[in-house]
């Protein structure tokens, strides 16, 4: 008995659909294996008595603390304040890094003028500037936002300048041979060629921004997730401290996920990112 071409195509389609569904389902579950194992070990070790809950509260206790913070109507206010600080500082630092990195990457004169000074500033731990920030700017929002901006600036600057300088010289020569002006070269070849490096810098800088915020919110804060941690420390509420740490981790993961989605869309022309986006 012969099988028609239509039946063969239908079988191939059904097989491909099953493989695609199974593949996507596997990829969806795989990243959660380690968190699930850690959570299970945490739950077992604390409820079985292996670890004293005065040292490490169980996930159940932390969940109760989360519910407590939810019901006292301050949780969303604290989250909103921390988000606003990160967004303000990150925006200032990212834009400054993009401008400086582009200027240094496109001009040898700008590189000679600015790069050495910026590299010297980069080696200064920005968190060590906290006492000076308080003395110079007081304890309002300005020093917190400025600290986040400083933490964000240099990863973006370095990756932007490096990405522009490492654009394939053959592509530039090809563009010149087609009669592209300097402006057209920058728009059509240099910026797209440097974009993978730039986005890596932005991704890394966003993580640094959240890390800096943890320290910045200890500067006489009256709100924010850091303020929640300060209060919990004074009250010896380890469960609330762990809940705040989990909030920081979740916020950092969501921020990184957003940047990765932007990467997949901006870099659709790049085969590597195109493949990742399909997966």
C-alpha positions as YAML, in Angstrom:
chain: A
units: angstrom
residues:
- id: 1
  name: UNK
  ca: [0.00, 0.00, 0.00]
- id: 2
  name: UNK
  ca: [1.40, 3.37, -1.02]
- id: 3
  name: UNK
  ca: [1.27, 6.42, 1.19]
- id: 4
  name: UNK
  ca: [0.31, 9.66, -0.47]
- id: 5
  name: UNK
  ca: [2.63, 12.68, -0.43]
- id: 6
  name: UNK
  ca: [0.08, 14.59, 1.63]
- id: 7
  name: UNK
  ca: [0.05, 11.88, 4.31]
- id: 8
  name: UNK
  ca: [3.88, 11.87, 4.44]
- id: 9
  name: UNK
  ca: [3.95, 15.66, 4.84]
- id: 10
  name: UNK
  ca: [1.34, 15.41, 7.61]
- id: 11
  name: UNK
  ca: [3.42, 12.78, 9.45]
- id: 12
  name: UNK
  ca: [6.56, 14.90, 9.17]
- id: 13
  name: UNK
  ca: [4.67, 17.93, 10.43]
- id: 14
  name: UNK
  ca: [3.26, 16.05, 13.43]
- id: 15
  name: UNK
  ca: [6.70, 14.64, 14.30]
- id: 16
  name: UNK
  ca: [8.32, 18.07, 14.05]
- id: 17
  name: UNK
  ca: [5.59, 19.58, 16.23]
- id: 18
  name: UNK
  ca: [6.10, 16.90, 18.89]
- id: 19
  name: UNK
  ca: [9.88, 17.41, 18.86]
- id: 20
  name: UNK
  ca: [9.51, 21.19, 19.02]
- id: 21
  name: UNK
  ca: [7.03, 20.98, 21.91]
- id: 22
  name: UNK
  ca: [9.20, 18.50, 23.80]
- id: 23
  name: UNK
  ca: [12.31, 20.63, 23.18]
- id: 24
  name: UNK
  ca: [10.67, 23.84, 24.36]
- id: 25
  name: UNK
  ca: [9.18, 22.09, 27.40]
- id: 26
  name: UNK
  ca: [12.61, 20.74, 28.32]
- id: 27
  name: UNK
  ca: [14.26, 24.14, 27.89]
- id: 28
  name: UNK
  ca: [11.54, 25.74, 29.99]
- id: 29
  name: UNK
  ca: [12.03, 23.34, 32.90]
- id: 30
  name: UNK
  ca: [15.82, 22.94, 32.87]
- id: 31
  name: UNK
  ca: [16.69, 26.39, 34.33]
- id: 32
  name: UNK
  ca: [14.46, 25.66, 37.35]
- id: 33
  name: UNK
  ca: [16.15, 22.40, 38.34]
- id: 34
  name: UNK
  ca: [18.86, 23.96, 40.53]
- id: 35
  name: UNK
  ca: [16.48, 26.45, 42.25]
- id: 36
  name: UNK
  ca: [14.08, 23.57, 42.96]
- id: 37
  name: UNK
  ca: [16.87, 21.41, 44.41]
- id: 38
  name: UNK
  ca: [18.16, 24.30, 46.56]
- id: 39
  name: UNK
  ca: [14.65, 25.06, 47.80]
- id: 40
  name: UNK
  ca: [14.04, 21.40, 48.63]
- id: 41
  name: UNK
  ca: [17.32, 21.11, 50.55]
- id: 42
  name: UNK
  ca: [16.59, 24.37, 52.35]
- id: 43
  name: UNK
  ca: [13.11, 23.18, 53.35]
- id: 44
  name: UNK
  ca: [14.28, 19.73, 54.45]
- id: 45
  name: UNK
  ca: [17.33, 20.94, 56.41]
- id: 46
  name: UNK
  ca: [15.36, 23.57, 58.36]
- id: 47
  name: UNK
  ca: [12.21, 21.55, 59.08]
- id: 48
  name: UNK
  ca: [14.17, 18.41, 60.06]
- id: 49
  name: UNK
  ca: [16.29, 20.31, 62.56]
- id: 50
  name: UNK
  ca: [19.63, 19.99, 60.75]
- id: 51
  name: UNK
  ca: [19.84, 23.79, 60.70]
- id: 52
  name: UNK
  ca: [18.51, 25.87, 63.56]
- id: 53
  name: UNK
  ca: [15.74, 28.18, 62.32]
- id: 54
  name: UNK
  ca: [17.16, 30.98, 64.46]
- id: 55
  name: UNK
  ca: [20.10, 30.91, 62.04]
- id: 56
  name: UNK
  ca: [18.25, 30.13, 58.80]
- id: 57
  name: UNK
  ca: [14.44, 30.29, 58.84]
- id: 58
  name: UNK
  ca: [12.57, 27.77, 56.71]
- id: 59
  name: UNK
  ca: [10.94, 28.74, 53.41]
- id: 60
  name: UNK
  ca: [7.57, 28.51, 55.18]
- id: 61
  name: UNK
  ca: [8.66, 31.11, 57.74]
- id: 62
  name: UNK
  ca: [10.01, 33.36, 54.99]
- id: 63
  name: UNK
  ca: [6.70, 32.99, 53.14]
- id: 64
  name: UNK
  ca: [4.84, 34.10, 56.27]
- id: 65
  name: UNK
  ca: [7.20, 37.10, 56.52]
- id: 66
  name: UNK
  ca: [6.46, 37.95, 52.90]
- id: 67
  name: UNK
  ca: [2.74, 37.81, 53.59]
- id: 68
  name: UNK
  ca: [3.24, 40.01, 56.66]
- id: 69
  name: UNK
  ca: [5.06, 42.62, 54.58]
- id: 70
  name: UNK
  ca: [2.35, 42.38, 51.92]
- id: 71
  name: UNK
  ca: [-0.45, 43.05, 54.39]
- id: 72
  name: UNK
  ca: [1.16, 46.02, 56.13]
- id: 73
  name: UNK
  ca: [0.80, 48.06, 52.89]
- id: 74
  name: UNK
  ca: [4.45, 49.16, 52.77]
- id: 75
  name: UNK
  ca: [5.92, 46.42, 50.57]
- id: 76
  name: UNK
  ca: [4.88, 47.86, 47.22]
- id: 77
  name: UNK
  ca: [5.95, 51.33, 48.33]
- id: 78
  name: UNK
  ca: [9.41, 50.03, 49.23]
- id: 79
  name: UNK
  ca: [9.70, 48.10, 45.95]
- id: 80
  name: UNK
  ca: [8.59, 51.16, 43.96]
- id: 81
  name: UNK
  ca: [11.11, 53.41, 45.70]
- id: 82
  name: UNK
  ca: [13.98, 50.97, 45.07]
- id: 83
  name: UNK
  ca: [12.95, 50.58, 41.42]
- id: 84
  name: UNK
  ca: [12.85, 54.34, 40.93]
- id: 85
  name: UNK
  ca: [16.35, 54.69, 42.41]
- id: 86
  name: UNK
  ca: [17.74, 51.96, 40.17]
- id: 87
  name: UNK
  ca: [16.07, 53.35, 37.05]
- id: 88
  name: UNK
  ca: [17.26, 56.89, 37.73]
- id: 89
  name: UNK
  ca: [20.84, 55.91, 38.52]
- id: 90
  name: UNK
  ca: [21.03, 53.32, 35.75]
- id: 91
  name: UNK
  ca: [19.68, 55.75, 33.15]
- id: 92
  name: UNK
  ca: [22.20, 58.43, 34.08]
- id: 93
  name: UNK
  ca: [25.12, 55.99, 34.18]
- id: 94
  name: UNK
  ca: [24.13, 54.17, 30.99]
- id: 95
  name: UNK
  ca: [23.66, 57.35, 28.94]
- id: 96
  name: UNK
  ca: [26.93, 58.79, 30.24]
- id: 97
  name: UNK
  ca: [28.74, 55.54, 29.44]
- id: 98
  name: UNK
  ca: [27.26, 55.41, 25.94]
- id: 99
  name: UNK
  ca: [28.24, 59.02, 25.18]
- id: 100
  name: UNK
  ca: [31.78, 58.68, 26.56]
- id: 101
  name: UNK
  ca: [32.32, 55.23, 25.03]
- id: 102
  name: UNK
  ca: [31.12, 56.39, 21.62]
- id: 103
  name: UNK
  ca: [33.29, 59.52, 21.75]
- id: 104
  name: UNK
  ca: [36.38, 57.55, 22.75]
- id: 105
  name: UNK
  ca: [35.72, 54.72, 20.30]
- id: 106
  name: UNK
  ca: [35.24, 56.99, 17.30]
- id: 107
  name: UNK
  ca: [38.09, 59.42, 17.90]
- id: 108
  name: UNK
  ca: [41.73, 58.75, 18.72]
- id: 109
  name: UNK
  ca: [42.01, 62.29, 20.10]
- id: 110
  name: UNK
  ca: [39.14, 61.66, 22.50]
- id: 111
  name: UNK
  ca: [40.74, 58.36, 23.48]
- id: 112
  name: UNK
  ca: [44.05, 60.07, 24.31]
- id: 113
  name: UNK
  ca: [42.25, 62.86, 26.16]
- id: 114
  name: UNK
  ca: [39.72, 60.90, 28.20]
- id: 115
  name: UNK
  ca: [40.53, 57.22, 28.48]
- id: 116
  name: UNK
  ca: [43.42, 57.35, 30.94]
- id: 117
  name: UNK
  ca: [41.52, 59.61, 33.34]
- id: 118
  name: UNK
  ca: [38.40, 57.43, 33.11]
- id: 119
  name: UNK
  ca: [40.43, 54.27, 33.71]
- id: 120
  name: UNK
  ca: [41.95, 55.83, 36.82]
- id: 121
  name: UNK
  ca: [38.49, 56.73, 38.10]
- id: 122
  name: UNK
  ca: [37.26, 53.22, 37.30]
- id: 123
  name: UNK
  ca: [39.79, 51.66, 39.65]
- id: 124
  name: UNK
  ca: [38.39, 53.61, 42.61]
- id: 125
  name: UNK
  ca: [35.72, 51.48, 44.37]
- id: 126
  name: UNK
  ca: [32.62, 53.60, 44.02]
- id: 127
  name: UNK
  ca: [31.20, 52.18, 47.24]
- id: 128
  name: UNK
  ca: [34.21, 53.63, 49.08]
- id: 129
  name: UNK
  ca: [32.87, 57.07, 48.16]
- id: 130
  name: UNK
  ca: [29.83, 56.67, 50.44]
- id: 131
  name: UNK
  ca: [31.28, 58.81, 53.29]
- id: 132
  name: UNK
  ca: [32.20, 61.58, 50.86]
- id: 133
  name: UNK
  ca: [28.79, 61.41, 49.24]
- id: 134
  name: UNK
  ca: [27.15, 61.94, 52.62]
- id: 135
  name: UNK
  ca: [29.46, 64.86, 53.49]
- id: 136
  name: UNK
  ca: [29.08, 66.56, 50.12]
- id: 137
  name: UNK
  ca: [25.48, 65.79, 49.17]
- id: 138
  name: UNK
  ca: [23.72, 65.00, 52.43]
- id: 139
  name: UNK
  ca: [21.42, 62.03, 53.02]
- id: 140
  name: UNK
  ca: [18.67, 62.68, 50.49]
- id: 141
  name: UNK
  ca: [18.15, 60.78, 47.21]
- id: 142
  name: UNK
  ca: [21.06, 62.39, 45.35]
- id: 143
  name: UNK
  ca: [23.95, 60.31, 46.77]
- id: 144
  name: UNK
  ca: [22.04, 57.04, 46.30]
- id: 145
  name: UNK
  ca: [21.24, 57.76, 42.66]
- id: 146
  name: UNK
  ca: [24.76, 59.03, 42.00]
- id: 147
  name: UNK
  ca: [26.31, 55.88, 43.47]
- id: 148
  name: UNK
  ca: [24.16, 53.69, 41.22]
- id: 149
  name: UNK
  ca: [25.10, 55.87, 38.24]
- id: 150
  name: UNK
  ca: [28.82, 55.52, 39.01]
- id: 151
  name: UNK
  ca: [28.49, 51.76, 39.26]
- id: 152
  name: UNK
  ca: [26.70, 51.67, 35.92]
- id: 153
  name: UNK
  ca: [28.86, 54.06, 33.92]
- id: 154
  name: UNK
  ca: [32.12, 52.17, 33.53]
- id: 155
  name: UNK
  ca: [30.85, 48.76, 32.30]
- id: 156
  name: UNK
  ca: [28.85, 50.55, 29.60]
- id: 157
  name: UNK
  ca: [31.76, 52.86, 28.74]
- id: 158
  name: UNK
  ca: [34.33, 50.07, 28.40]
- id: 159
  name: UNK
  ca: [32.12, 47.76, 26.33]
- id: 160
  name: UNK
  ca: [30.94, 50.59, 24.07]
- id: 161
  name: UNK
  ca: [34.45, 51.88, 23.35]
- id: 162
  name: UNK
  ca: [35.81, 48.35, 22.89]
- id: 163
  name: UNK
  ca: [32.92, 47.32, 20.64]
- id: 164
  name: UNK
  ca: [33.38, 50.32, 18.36]
- id: 165
  name: UNK
  ca: [37.15, 49.85, 18.11]
- id: 166
  name: UNK
  ca: [36.81, 46.15, 17.32]
- id: 167
  name: UNK
  ca: [34.42, 46.53, 14.38]
- id: 168
  name: UNK
  ca: [35.78, 44.53, 11.44]
- id: 169
  name: UNK
  ca: [38.13, 46.77, 9.44]
- id: 170
  name: UNK
  ca: [37.16, 44.94, 6.23]
- id: 171
  name: UNK
  ca: [33.56, 46.05, 6.68]
- id: 172
  name: UNK
  ca: [34.70, 49.64, 7.08]
- id: 173
  name: UNK
  ca: [36.82, 49.43, 3.93]
- id: 174
  name: UNK
  ca: [33.89, 47.94, 2.06]
- id: 175
  name: UNK
  ca: [31.64, 50.76, 3.22]
- id: 176
  name: UNK
  ca: [34.16, 53.35, 2.11]
- id: 177
  name: UNK
  ca: [34.50, 51.66, -1.26]
- id: 178
  name: UNK
  ca: [30.72, 52.03, -1.69]
- id: 179
  name: UNK
  ca: [31.07, 55.74, -1.05]
- id: 180
  name: UNK
  ca: [29.48, 55.86, 2.43]
- id: 181
  name: UNK
  ca: [30.09, 59.06, 4.34]
- id: 182
  name: UNK
  ca: [31.44, 59.01, 7.92]
- id: 183
  name: UNK
  ca: [27.93, 59.51, 9.27]
- id: 184
  name: UNK
  ca: [26.61, 56.63, 7.16]
- id: 185
  name: UNK
  ca: [29.52, 54.41, 8.22]
- id: 186
  name: UNK
  ca: [28.71, 55.04, 11.86]
- id: 187
  name: UNK
  ca: [24.99, 54.44, 11.37]
- id: 188
  name: UNK
  ca: [25.12, 51.42, 9.06]
- id: 189
  name: UNK
  ca: [28.33, 49.60, 10.04]
- id: 190
  name: UNK
  ca: [30.00, 50.79, 13.25]
- id: 191
  name: UNK
  ca: [26.99, 50.99, 15.58]
- id: 192
  name: UNK
  ca: [25.42, 47.67, 14.41]
- id: 193
  name: UNK
  ca: [28.83, 45.99, 14.60]
- id: 194
  name: UNK
  ca: [29.43, 47.26, 18.13]
- id: 195
  name: UNK
  ca: [25.90, 46.58, 19.37]
- id: 196
  name: UNK
  ca: [26.55, 43.05, 20.77]
- id: 197
  name: UNK
  ca: [29.37, 44.41, 22.96]
- id: 198
  name: UNK
  ca: [27.31, 47.45, 23.98]
- id: 199
  name: UNK
  ca: [24.37, 45.30, 25.09]
- id: 200
  name: UNK
  ca: [26.69, 43.02, 27.07]
- id: 201
  name: UNK
  ca: [27.94, 46.11, 28.89]
- id: 202
  name: UNK
  ca: [24.39, 47.28, 29.60]
- id: 203
  name: UNK
  ca: [23.45, 43.83, 30.89]
- id: 204
  name: UNK
  ca: [26.43, 43.72, 33.22]
- id: 205
  name: UNK
  ca: [25.86, 47.30, 34.35]
- id: 206
  name: UNK
  ca: [22.27, 46.54, 35.31]
- id: 207
  name: UNK
  ca: [23.50, 43.83, 37.67]
- id: 208
  name: UNK
  ca: [26.02, 46.24, 39.18]
- id: 209
  name: UNK
  ca: [23.23, 48.80, 39.61]
- id: 210
  name: UNK
  ca: [21.24, 46.43, 41.83]
- id: 211
  name: UNK
  ca: [24.38, 45.48, 43.75]
- id: 212
  name: UNK
  ca: [25.17, 49.15, 44.37]
- id: 213
  name: UNK
  ca: [21.60, 49.85, 45.45]
- id: 214
  name: UNK
  ca: [21.94, 47.40, 48.35]
- id: 215
  name: UNK
  ca: [24.74, 49.56, 49.79]
- id: 216
  name: UNK
  ca: [23.24, 52.88, 48.70]
- id: 217
  name: UNK
  ca: [20.00, 52.21, 50.56]
- id: 218
  name: UNK
  ca: [21.89, 51.93, 53.83]
- id: 219
  name: UNK
  ca: [22.56, 55.70, 53.71]
- id: 220
  name: UNK
  ca: [19.94, 56.84, 56.24]
- id: 221
  name: UNK
  ca: [17.09, 55.51, 54.11]
- id: 222
  name: UNK
  ca: [13.50, 55.90, 55.24]
- id: 223
  name: UNK
  ca: [12.01, 53.69, 52.54]
- id: 224
  name: UNK
  ca: [13.01, 51.10, 49.98]
- id: 225
  name: UNK
  ca: [14.01, 47.44, 50.25]
- id: 226
  name: UNK
  ca: [17.24, 48.44, 51.99]
- id: 227
  name: UNK
  ca: [15.23, 50.26, 54.65]
- id: 228
  name: UNK
  ca: [13.21, 47.07, 55.17]
- id: 229
  name: UNK
  ca: [16.46, 45.17, 55.71]
- id: 230
  name: UNK
  ca: [17.75, 47.77, 58.17]
- id: 231
  name: UNK
  ca: [14.57, 47.52, 60.25]
- id: 232
  name: UNK
  ca: [14.65, 43.73, 60.12]
- id: 233
  name: UNK
  ca: [18.27, 43.69, 61.29]
- id: 234
  name: UNK
  ca: [17.45, 45.86, 64.29]
- id: 235
  name: UNK
  ca: [14.52, 43.58, 65.17]
- id: 236
  name: UNK
  ca: [16.57, 40.41, 64.52]
- id: 237
  name: UNK
  ca: [14.03, 39.35, 61.86]
- id: 238
  name: UNK
  ca: [16.20, 37.05, 59.73]
- id: 239
  name: UNK
  ca: [13.11, 35.87, 57.84]
- id: 240
  name: UNK
  ca: [12.46, 39.41, 56.53]
- id: 241
  name: UNK
  ca: [16.13, 39.85, 55.62]
- id: 242
  name: UNK
  ca: [16.06, 36.65, 53.55]
- id: 243
  name: UNK
  ca: [12.80, 37.77, 51.93]
- id: 244
  name: UNK
  ca: [14.47, 41.07, 50.96]
- id: 245
  name: UNK
  ca: [17.44, 39.18, 49.50]
- id: 246
  name: UNK
  ca: [15.04, 37.09, 47.42]
- id: 247
  name: UNK
  ca: [13.36, 40.31, 46.24]
- id: 248
  name: UNK
  ca: [16.72, 41.68, 45.08]
- id: 249
  name: UNK
  ca: [17.46, 38.39, 43.29]
- id: 250
  name: UNK
  ca: [14.06, 38.38, 41.57]
- id: 251
  name: UNK
  ca: [14.38, 42.01, 40.51]
- id: 252
  name: UNK
  ca: [17.86, 41.38, 39.11]
- id: 253
  name: UNK
  ca: [16.67, 38.33, 37.18]
- id: 254
  name: UNK
  ca: [13.70, 40.21, 35.70]
- id: 255
  name: UNK
  ca: [15.94, 43.11, 34.68]
- id: 256
  name: UNK
  ca: [18.39, 40.72, 33.00]
- id: 257
  name: UNK
  ca: [15.51, 38.95, 31.23]
- id: 258
  name: UNK
  ca: [14.25, 42.26, 29.84]
- id: 259
  name: UNK
  ca: [17.71, 43.13, 28.49]
- id: 260
  name: UNK
  ca: [17.99, 39.68, 26.87]
- id: 261
  name: UNK
  ca: [14.65, 40.17, 25.12]
- id: 262
  name: UNK
  ca: [15.91, 43.52, 23.82]
- id: 263
  name: UNK
  ca: [19.09, 41.78, 22.60]
- id: 264
  name: UNK
  ca: [17.11, 39.20, 20.63]
- id: 265
  name: UNK
  ca: [15.12, 41.93, 18.89]
- id: 266
  name: UNK
  ca: [17.88, 44.44, 18.26]
- id: 267
  name: UNK
  ca: [20.31, 41.76, 17.05]
- id: 268
  name: UNK
  ca: [17.93, 39.71, 14.90]
- id: 269
  name: UNK
  ca: [20.40, 40.07, 12.03]
- id: 270
  name: UNK
  ca: [23.07, 38.24, 14.06]
- id: 271
  name: UNK
  ca: [22.87, 34.45, 13.48]
- id: 272
  name: UNK
  ca: [23.79, 33.61, 17.09]
- id: 273
  name: UNK
  ca: [21.08, 35.84, 18.58]
- id: 274
  name: UNK
  ca: [18.59, 34.76, 15.92]
- id: 275
  name: UNK
  ca: [19.13, 31.14, 16.93]
- id: 276
  name: UNK
  ca: [18.82, 31.98, 20.63]
- id: 277
  name: UNK
  ca: [15.58, 33.86, 19.99]
- id: 278
  name: UNK
  ca: [14.07, 30.84, 18.23]
- id: 279
  name: UNK
  ca: [15.01, 28.63, 21.16]
...
